[in-house]
Amino acid sequence: MKIDTEYIKLDSFLKAVNAVSSGGEAKIIISEGLVEVNGEVEQRRGRKLRPGDRVTLEGASYQVE
């Protein structure tokens, strides 16, 4: 997904790529350790993603551009 700003927060990114249906759902799956950023489990929903970062959730992978 291409962003037009310096960064996007992890929970917002998951909603933008339709990996989750709501911010509440994003909060839950992130806190349960189901999301990886660049191959490492990430539990901060406010994690700033920048171009080049890769997010993985349940086998699906998304690239920040």
PATI-524058 format. One record per residue (C-alpha): x, y, z negated; residue number from 1. Coordinates in steps of 0.2 Angstrom, whole numbers, m for minus. Each point is the difference from the previous one (the first is absolute). Last residue first. Layout:
BEGIN
+-------+-------+-------+-----+
|     X |     Y |     Z |   i |
+-------+-------+-------+-----+
|     X |     Y |     Z | NUM |
...
+-------+-------+-------+-----+
//
This chain:
BEGIN
+-------+-------+-------+-----+
|     X |     Y |     Z |   i |
+-------+-------+-------+-----+
|    27 |    10 |     1 |  65 |
|    m5 |   m11 |   m15 |  64 |
|    m1 |   m18 |     4 |  63 |
|   m14 |   m12 |    m5 |  62 |
|     2 |   m19 |    m4 |  61 |
|   m14 |   m12 |    m3 |  60 |
|     5 |   m16 |   m10 |  59 |
|   m12 |     4 |   m14 |  58 |
|     7 |    18 |    m2 |  57 |
|    16 |     6 |     8 |  56 |
|     6 |    19 |     1 |  55 |
|    15 |     5 |    11 |  54 |
|     9 |    16 |    m3 |  53 |
|     8 |     8 |    16 |  52 |
|    m9 |    16 |    m1 |  51 |
|    m3 |     5 |   m19 |  50 |
|   m11 |    m8 |   m13 |  49 |
|    m1 |     9 |   m17 |  48 |
|    m5 |   m12 |   m14 |  47 |
|   m16 |     7 |    m8 |  46 |
|    m8 |   m17 |    m2 |  45 |
|    15 |    m6 |   m10 |  44 |
|     0 |   m19 |    m1 |  43 |
|    12 |    m4 |    14 |  42 |
|     7 |   m17 |     3 |  41 |
|    16 |     0 |    11 |  40 |
|     2 |    m4 |    19 |  39 |
|     0 |    18 |     6 |  38 |
|   m16 |     4 |    m9 |  37 |
|   m10 |   m16 |    m7 |  36 |
|   m18 |     0 |    m6 |  35 |
|    m8 |   m14 |   m10 |  34 |
|     8 |     6 |   m17 |  33 |
|   m17 |     0 |    m9 |  32 |
|     2 |    19 |    m2 |  31 |
|     0 |     2 |    18 |  30 |
|   m15 |   m11 |     3 |  29 |
|   m10 |     9 |   m13 |  28 |
|     5 |    18 |     5 |  27 |
|    m4 |    m4 |    19 |  26 |
|   m17 |    m7 |    m5 |  25 |
|    m4 |    16 |    m9 |  24 |
|     6 |    11 |    14 |  23 |
|   m12 |    m9 |    12 |  22 |
|    m2 |   m12 |    14 |  21 |
|    17 |    m7 |     0 |  20 |
|    12 |    m5 |    14 |  19 |
|    m9 |    13 |    11 |  18 |
|    16 |     8 |     6 |  17 |
|    m5 |    16 |    m8 |  16 |
|    m6 |    m8 |   m16 |  15 |
|    17 |    m9 |    m3 |  14 |
|     9 |    17 |     4 |  13 |
|   m10 |     9 |   m12 |  12 |
|     5 |   m12 |   m14 |  11 |
|    18 |     0 |     5 |  10 |
|     2 |    19 |     0 |   9 |
|     4 |     8 |    17 |   8 |
|    16 |     9 |     4 |   7 |
|     8 |    15 |     9 |   6 |
|   m16 |     3 |     9 |   5 |
|    m7 |    m4 |    18 |   4 |
|    m1 |   m19 |    m3 |   3 |
|     1 |   m14 |    13 |   2 |
|    m7 |   m17 |    m5 |   1 |
+-------+-------+-------+-----+
//
